[in-house]
Amino acid sequence: MGLTPGPRIGLFGGSFDPVHHAHLALARVARDHLGLDRLLWVPVGMAWQKARRLTDAEHRVAMLELAIAGESRFEVSRCELERGGPSYTVETVRELQAAETPAQWLLVIGQDQYARFDTWHGWEELLQRVTLAVAGRAGELPAPGPVLARHPHRIESLPLPAMTVSSTEVRARAAAGEPLDALVPAAVARYIAQHRLYSNN
C-alpha cells in the first residue's frame, strides 16, 4: 500500500485587525473550493512589513474566534504570537509541518501578495513547502510578478467575487462611531464597541 497524502490543510495569515467579511468570504471559498480538511487562521505576531502598530494580540484573537464560531474546519493558530521575533511565514510553515506530517499544505493569499511574493523572507523555500492558493481579482486569473514567474511553483486559483471591505475602513468607521455591521460579523462589531477598539485611530 502507498503512503496516504494526509489531510489538506490551509494556512491563512494576516494581521486581522480586525477580521472582516472579506476575510471570511476568502476563507470559506478556500475551504470549499480546495476541499480542505482544516483551515488555520494565523494572526501575525510581529508584522515585519507593516509600520502601523497592531492592536493587542488578545483582542485580535478574540475577534477571530467570534468570527469563526460555528464554522466547520476553521481553527485559530497562535504559533506566530507565541514564537516571538518577526513573523516570517516560512518559519511558521516549518513549525507546523514538523508537528503534522504527512499533510498537504496550501497557503491562502490574495493577488496583491502573490504579485510581490518574492519580497517575502525565505520565499524560495516556501514555494517548495506549500501550494499557493491565490484569490485573483474578480474575473481575472492570478498573475505572478516577474521574479516569481521565473520560478516553478504549485498554484490553485480561488474564485473570489469582488469585495471592497478592508480593515482600514473598519478602523476608520469605528473611530468615527459609525455602524460596522455591514463590514464585520455582528459579534465582532459588539466586541469592538465593548472594548472601544480603534477609537483613537
Rosetta silent file (secondary structure, phi, psi, omega in degrees, C-alpha in Angstrom):
SEQUENCE: MGLTPGPRIGLFGGSFDPVHHAHLALARVARDHLGLDRLLWVPVGMAWQKARRLTDAEHRVAMLELAIAGESRFEVSRCELERGGPSYTVETVRELQAAETPAQWLLVIGQDQYARFDTWHGWEELLQRVTLAVAGRAGELPAPGPVLARHPHRIESLPLPAMTVSSTEVRARAAAGEPLDALVPAAVARYIAQHRLYSNN
SCORE:     score description
SCORE:     0.000 S_00000001
   1 L     0.000  139.809  178.802    0.000    0.000    0.000 S_00000001
   2 L   -80.862  165.615  178.275    1.230    3.504   -0.806 S_00000001
   3 L   -69.667  139.932  174.714    1.523    6.313    1.662 S_00000001
   4 L   -75.995  145.743 -177.669   -1.591    8.379    2.180 S_00000001
   5 L   -71.882  -11.842 -179.613   -1.126   12.036    1.249 S_00000001
   6 L    82.831  175.817 -178.209   -2.500   13.154    4.599 S_00000001
   7 L   -67.479  155.651  173.961   -5.015   15.911    5.308 S_00000001
   8 E   -95.287  117.629 -174.131   -5.280   19.038    3.197 S_00000001
   9 E  -120.015  125.172  176.359   -4.527   21.977    5.468 S_00000001
  10 E   -96.995  145.039  175.954   -4.916   25.609    4.502 S_00000001
  11 E  -117.742  126.575 -178.508   -2.960   28.446    6.113 S_00000001
  12 E  -129.028  101.327 -176.944   -4.486   31.910    6.135 S_00000001
  13 E  -102.232  160.811  177.338   -2.276   34.531    7.744 S_00000001
  14 E   165.675  173.760  177.511   -2.751   38.216    8.359 S_00000001
  15 L   -76.675  -31.468 -179.320   -2.997   40.920   10.971 S_00000001
  16 L    47.845   57.885 -172.608   -6.802   40.513   11.178 S_00000001
  17 L  -125.906   68.445    2.337   -7.017   43.953   12.761 S_00000001
  18 L  -101.109  172.188  170.310   -9.938   43.429   12.691 S_00000001
  19 L   -64.494  143.671 -178.489  -11.224   40.369   10.847 S_00000001
  20 L  -140.973 -178.671 -173.059  -13.998   41.339    8.407 S_00000001
  21 H   -61.986  -34.280  179.934  -16.463   39.878    5.901 S_00000001
  22 H   -68.053  -37.500  173.815  -13.972   39.726    3.013 S_00000001
  23 H   -57.657  -47.497 -178.162  -11.574   37.638    5.142 S_00000001
  24 H   -64.596  -39.719  178.926  -14.412   35.238    5.913 S_00000001
  25 H   -61.521  -44.351  179.724  -15.501   35.057    2.276 S_00000001
  26 H   -64.797  -42.416 -179.704  -11.976   34.155    1.163 S_00000001
  27 H   -62.850  -40.871 -179.930  -11.598   31.555    3.917 S_00000001
  28 H   -67.989  -41.236  176.890  -14.898   29.892    3.015 S_00000001
  29 H   -61.479  -44.485 -179.776  -14.048   29.808   -0.689 S_00000001
  30 H   -61.750  -47.713 -179.388  -10.646   28.300    0.111 S_00000001
  31 H   -57.771  -47.749 -173.132  -12.126   25.676    2.432 S_00000001
  32 H   -80.423  -43.938 -177.081  -14.826   24.599   -0.001 S_00000001
  33 H   -68.727  -36.281 -177.370  -13.059   25.037   -3.361 S_00000001
  34 L   -91.837   -6.166 -178.829   -9.851   23.324   -2.209 S_00000001
  35 L    62.700   45.490 -176.217  -11.590   20.615   -0.197 S_00000001
  36 L   -74.637  141.004  171.461   -9.629   21.473    2.932 S_00000001
  37 L   -78.492  -33.257  177.910   -9.812   19.271    5.991 S_00000001
  38 E  -147.979  147.875  170.198   -8.754   22.246    8.133 S_00000001
  39 E  -125.297  118.899 -179.004   -8.093   25.926    7.608 S_00000001
  40 E   -95.714  119.302  171.686   -5.781   27.545   10.135 S_00000001
  41 E   -83.708  124.731 -174.147   -6.172   31.285   10.674 S_00000001
  42 E  -119.563   90.757  177.468   -2.718   32.554   11.695 S_00000001
  43 E   -66.605  136.183 -175.732   -2.782   36.053   13.221 S_00000001
  44 L   -70.481  145.804  174.470    0.590   37.724   12.836 S_00000001
  45 L   -86.491  -77.961  175.881    2.739   38.387   15.877 S_00000001
  46 E  -107.760  108.451 -175.781    5.294   40.973   14.740 S_00000001
  47 L   -82.486   96.931 -172.675    4.351   42.180   11.269 S_00000001
  48 L   -69.228  -17.429  179.337    7.759   43.000    9.811 S_00000001
  49 L  -100.051    6.042  179.498    6.246   44.514    6.633 S_00000001
  50 L  -115.884  135.460  177.374    3.818   46.845    8.464 S_00000001
  51 L   -86.443  -29.056 -176.710    4.752   50.184   10.018 S_00000001
  52 L   -70.881  139.645  176.552    1.460   50.596   11.922 S_00000001
  53 L   -73.100  129.231 -177.117    1.312   49.285   15.488 S_00000001
  54 L   -81.653  155.096  171.580   -1.172   46.433   15.660 S_00000001
  55 L   -61.987  149.321 -177.950   -3.970   46.044   18.181 S_00000001
  56 L   -50.186  142.059 -175.096   -3.040   43.754   21.058 S_00000001
  57 H   -57.503  -39.131 -176.638   -2.949   40.106   20.035 S_00000001
  58 H   -62.942  -35.739  176.392   -5.535   39.006   22.585 S_00000001
  59 H   -67.987  -43.616 -178.315   -8.125   41.359   21.062 S_00000001
  60 H   -64.285  -40.535  177.826   -7.338   40.207   17.524 S_00000001
  61 H   -66.445  -42.743  179.926   -7.589   36.551   18.535 S_00000001
  62 H   -59.930  -42.861  178.543  -10.829   37.148   20.439 S_00000001
  63 H   -65.421  -39.214  177.311  -12.401   38.797   17.382 S_00000001
  64 H   -60.982  -46.099 -177.552  -11.225   35.931   15.175 S_00000001
  65 H   -64.288  -35.980  174.858  -12.719   33.338   17.487 S_00000001
  66 H   -65.644  -41.177 -176.094  -16.033   35.206   17.499 S_00000001
  67 H   -67.344  -34.109 -174.669  -15.997   35.480   13.695 S_00000001
  68 H  -101.150    3.783  178.697  -15.374   31.781   13.050 S_00000001
  69 L   -56.755  128.519  179.366  -17.608   30.377   15.791 S_00000001
  70 L    85.090   -4.206  178.441  -19.759   27.656   14.264 S_00000001
  71 L   -87.525  122.601 -178.281  -17.714   27.469   11.050 S_00000001
  72 L   -68.362  139.778  172.649  -16.697   23.906   10.308 S_00000001
  73 L    71.212    9.981  174.651  -12.982   23.165    9.864 S_00000001
  74 E   -97.086  137.156  176.519  -11.818   26.656   10.882 S_00000001
  75 E  -140.983  153.800  172.964   -9.238   26.983   13.679 S_00000001
  76 E  -102.431  129.240  175.125   -7.085   29.792   15.072 S_00000001
  77 L  -106.353  130.174  179.396   -3.357   29.092   15.442 S_00000001
  78 L   -96.098   14.383 -170.303   -1.366   31.199   17.927 S_00000001
  79 H   -58.302  -40.487 -178.571    2.001   29.971   16.673 S_00000001
  80 H   -74.313  -28.880  178.258    3.234   33.371   15.436 S_00000001
  81 H   -71.441  -31.300 -176.016    2.011   35.121   18.575 S_00000001
  82 H   -91.042  -16.761 -172.854    3.883   32.681   20.789 S_00000001
  83 H   -78.380  -35.500 -176.790    7.107   32.418   18.792 S_00000001
  84 L    81.452  160.337 -177.400    8.405   35.959   19.233 S_00000001
  85 L    75.155  178.799  178.775   10.516   37.943   16.798 S_00000001
  86 E   -58.066  140.326 -178.184    9.419   38.924   13.283 S_00000001
  87 L   -87.573   94.922  177.220    6.607   36.725   11.964 S_00000001
  88 L   -95.826  127.078 -177.851    8.060   35.047    8.898 S_00000001
  89 H   -59.059  -36.798 -178.453    5.627   32.731    7.117 S_00000001
  90 H   -62.024  -36.312  178.193    8.409   30.315    6.182 S_00000001
  91 H   -70.326  -36.657  176.477    9.192   29.777    9.883 S_00000001
  92 H   -61.716  -45.784 -179.298    5.502   29.247   10.615 S_00000001
  93 H   -64.597  -42.464  176.915    5.253   26.633    7.869 S_00000001
  94 H   -56.370  -47.282 -177.649    8.386   24.832    9.106 S_00000001
  95 H   -62.370  -47.320 -177.741    6.961   24.708   12.623 S_00000001
  96 H   -69.178  -38.674  179.954    3.522   23.482   11.575 S_00000001
  97 H   -67.549  -34.523  178.402    4.857   20.929    9.103 S_00000001
  98 H   -66.272  -29.320 -177.140    7.199   19.481   11.727 S_00000001
  99 H   -85.530  -18.767 -175.896    4.231   18.988   14.042 S_00000001
 100 L  -144.886   98.134  175.184    1.938   17.350   11.483 S_00000001
 101 L  -134.793  149.816   -7.533    3.210   15.061    8.757 S_00000001
 102 L   -79.650  156.616  175.187    2.272   13.872    6.287 S_00000001
 103 L  -161.449  159.372  172.622   -0.084   16.585    5.092 S_00000001
 104 E  -102.720  127.146 -173.012   -0.721   18.735    2.051 S_00000001
 105 E  -112.689  129.764  179.671   -0.235   22.426    2.836 S_00000001
 106 E  -125.529  126.085 -178.309   -1.894   25.268    0.938 S_00000001
 107 E   -97.820  115.906 -175.923   -1.085   28.919    1.628 S_00000001
 108 E   -88.089  119.810 -179.468   -4.094   31.183    1.030 S_00000001
 109 E  -140.091  167.641  176.012   -3.136   34.629   -0.300 S_00000001
 110 E   -99.647  172.684 -179.288   -4.562   37.405   -2.434 S_00000001
 111 H   -58.207  -41.324 -178.590   -3.397   38.744   -5.788 S_00000001
 112 H   -60.123  -42.354  178.583   -1.537   41.668   -4.185 S_00000001
 113 H   -68.790  -38.230  179.449    0.528   39.277   -2.045 S_00000001
 114 H   -62.426  -40.892 -176.689    1.104   36.964   -4.992 S_00000001
 115 H   -64.967  -27.678 -179.761    2.416   39.817   -7.143 S_00000001
 116 L  -118.171   29.957 -176.046    5.098   40.672   -4.562 S_00000001
 117 H   -60.742  -30.885 -178.194    5.712   37.202   -3.191 S_00000001
 118 H   -71.143   -2.892  173.888    9.429   37.428   -3.975 S_00000001
 119 H   -90.462   -6.814 -178.657    9.750   40.118   -1.264 S_00000001
 120 L   -74.269  144.802  176.008    8.799   37.593    1.433 S_00000001
 121 L   -63.726  127.388  176.841   11.512   36.264    3.716 S_00000001
 122 L    66.170   31.042 -172.082   12.565   32.770    2.588 S_00000001
 123 H   -64.946  -33.000 -178.826   10.115   32.777   -0.303 S_00000001
 124 H   -67.663  -40.448  174.820   12.005   30.238   -2.401 S_00000001
 125 H   -64.033  -39.460 -179.503   11.948   27.693    0.422 S_00000001
 126 H   -59.819  -39.349  178.964    8.285   28.477    0.978 S_00000001
 127 H   -62.120  -29.549  178.821    7.498   27.584   -2.628 S_00000001
 128 H   -75.897  -22.729 -171.983    8.988   24.137   -2.018 S_00000001
 129 H   -97.398  -24.084 -173.201    6.859   23.585    1.062 S_00000001
 130 L  -134.836  161.030  165.064    3.368   24.777    0.068 S_00000001
 131 E   -95.353  133.098  177.619    0.938   25.149   -2.790 S_00000001
 132 E   -82.175  127.025  176.101   -0.131   28.760   -3.263 S_00000001
 133 E  -110.146  105.785 -166.419   -3.906   29.209   -3.238 S_00000001
 134 E  -112.831  127.634  173.822   -4.435   32.621   -4.812 S_00000001
 135 E   -90.514  108.387  177.208   -7.585   34.700   -4.991 S_00000001
 136 L   -74.957  165.873  173.632   -7.348   36.731   -8.165 S_00000001
 137 L   -64.375  154.240 -173.044   -9.203   39.969   -8.661 S_00000001
 138 L   -50.529  125.141  176.868  -12.795   39.447   -9.745 S_00000001
 139 L    79.338    1.899 -178.358  -12.925   37.902  -13.205 S_00000001
 140 L  -122.578  147.777  174.197   -9.140   37.674  -13.550 S_00000001
 141 L   -79.820  148.675  177.552   -6.692   34.816  -13.131 S_00000001
 142 L   -58.956  142.317 -178.770   -3.892   35.323  -10.590 S_00000001
 143 L  -126.152  120.863  178.782   -0.765   36.861  -12.127 S_00000001
 144 L   -74.889  158.248  171.096    2.713   36.408  -10.606 S_00000001
 145 L   -71.016  168.857 -174.266    5.280   39.175  -10.525 S_00000001
 146 H   -61.845  -35.192  179.776    8.188   38.925  -12.984 S_00000001
 147 H   -70.605  -48.637 -179.715   10.598   37.322  -10.482 S_00000001
 148 H   -62.536  -33.812 -178.177    8.124   34.706   -9.258 S_00000001
 149 H   -60.504  -24.083 -179.634    7.095   33.920  -12.846 S_00000001
 150 L   -86.903   -2.866 -178.914   10.598   32.539  -13.442 S_00000001
 151 L  -112.568  121.978  177.030   10.309   30.086  -10.528 S_00000001
 152 L   -59.228  136.306  177.740    8.232   26.910  -10.897 S_00000001
 153 L  -156.967  157.766  179.505    5.581   26.704   -8.203 S_00000001
 154 L   -89.799  135.050 -177.703    2.304   24.989   -7.450 S_00000001
 155 E  -142.725  141.301  169.947   -0.775   27.198   -7.592 S_00000001
 156 E  -120.652  135.542  179.373   -4.527   26.856   -7.178 S_00000001
 157 E   -94.031  134.493 -179.552   -6.783   29.705   -8.272 S_00000001
 158 E  -106.402  127.669 -178.669   -9.623   30.725   -5.959 S_00000001
 159 L   -83.264   86.293 -177.398  -12.843   32.152   -7.485 S_00000001
 160 L  -104.859  127.291  176.309  -13.499   35.069   -5.145 S_00000001
 161 L   -68.067  158.987 -179.270  -16.098   37.724   -6.039 S_00000001
 162 L   -64.330  130.241  175.566  -15.087   41.367   -5.786 S_00000001
 163 L  -139.498  134.193 -173.662  -15.281   42.715   -2.245 S_00000001
 164 L  -104.750    6.078 -179.164  -14.084   46.153   -1.208 S_00000001
 165 L   -67.719  139.055  174.838  -14.089   45.715    2.576 S_00000001
 166 L  -139.065  155.405  176.671  -10.770   46.469    4.285 S_00000001
 167 H   -63.198  -33.530  178.170   -9.559   46.536    7.871 S_00000001
 168 H   -59.344  -44.091  179.118   -8.508   50.153    7.290 S_00000001
 169 H   -64.667  -41.413  179.277  -12.118   51.086    6.501 S_00000001
 170 H   -60.481  -46.036 -179.285  -13.404   49.222    9.553 S_00000001
 171 H   -62.468  -40.666 -179.644  -10.955   51.046   11.832 S_00000001
 172 H   -64.792  -42.428  179.981  -11.876   54.412   10.299 S_00000001
 173 H   -67.408  -38.991  178.093  -15.611   53.794   10.744 S_00000001
 174 H   -63.011  -41.556  179.425  -15.094   52.616   14.316 S_00000001
 175 H   -63.257  -31.552 -179.436  -13.084   55.758   15.073 S_00000001
 176 L   -87.788   -1.087 -179.369  -15.940   57.870   13.680 S_00000001
 177 L    74.414   20.781 -178.661  -18.544   55.993   15.715 S_00000001
 178 L   -87.664  156.346  179.714  -20.262   54.668   12.597 S_00000001
 179 L   -65.707  147.280 -175.334  -22.038   51.266   12.454 S_00000001
 180 L  -115.901   -2.545 -170.819  -19.887   48.303   11.444 S_00000001
 181 L   -60.352  -24.702  178.602  -22.417   45.523   10.878 S_00000001
 182 L   -77.995  -12.094 -173.443  -22.110   45.716    7.081 S_00000001
 183 L  -110.551  -29.944 -176.155  -18.347   45.169    7.332 S_00000001
 184 L  -134.674  160.306  174.777  -17.801   42.667   10.147 S_00000001
 185 L   -58.247  150.685 -175.829  -19.814   39.919   11.850 S_00000001
 186 H   -57.342  -39.073 -179.577  -22.235   41.266   14.457 S_00000001
 187 H   -64.773  -34.369  177.817  -20.318   39.637   17.316 S_00000001
 188 H   -70.753  -41.347  177.139  -17.134   41.366   16.169 S_00000001
 189 H   -59.292  -42.612  179.075  -18.911   44.727   15.929 S_00000001
 190 H   -64.476  -39.960 -179.535  -20.166   44.282   19.503 S_00000001
 191 H   -63.935  -44.095  179.752  -16.669   43.364   20.704 S_00000001
 192 H   -60.361  -43.567  179.958  -15.141   46.449   19.067 S_00000001
 193 H   -67.020  -43.469 -177.358  -17.759   48.662   20.699 S_00000001
 194 H   -61.194  -40.236 -175.901  -17.464   46.973   24.095 S_00000001
 195 H   -97.924    3.179  178.367  -13.675   47.369   24.222 S_00000001
 196 L    53.137   43.215  178.896  -13.631   50.741   22.464 S_00000001
 197 L   -72.884  145.932  173.909  -11.116   49.468   19.932 S_00000001
 198 L    69.043    6.972 -176.856   -9.850   51.867   17.263 S_00000001
 199 L   -68.615  -19.797 -179.978  -11.444   54.860   18.977 S_00000001
 200 L  -103.069    4.949 -178.206   -8.123   56.723   18.945 S_00000001
 201 L   -73.644    0.000    0.000   -7.160   55.831   15.345 S_00000001
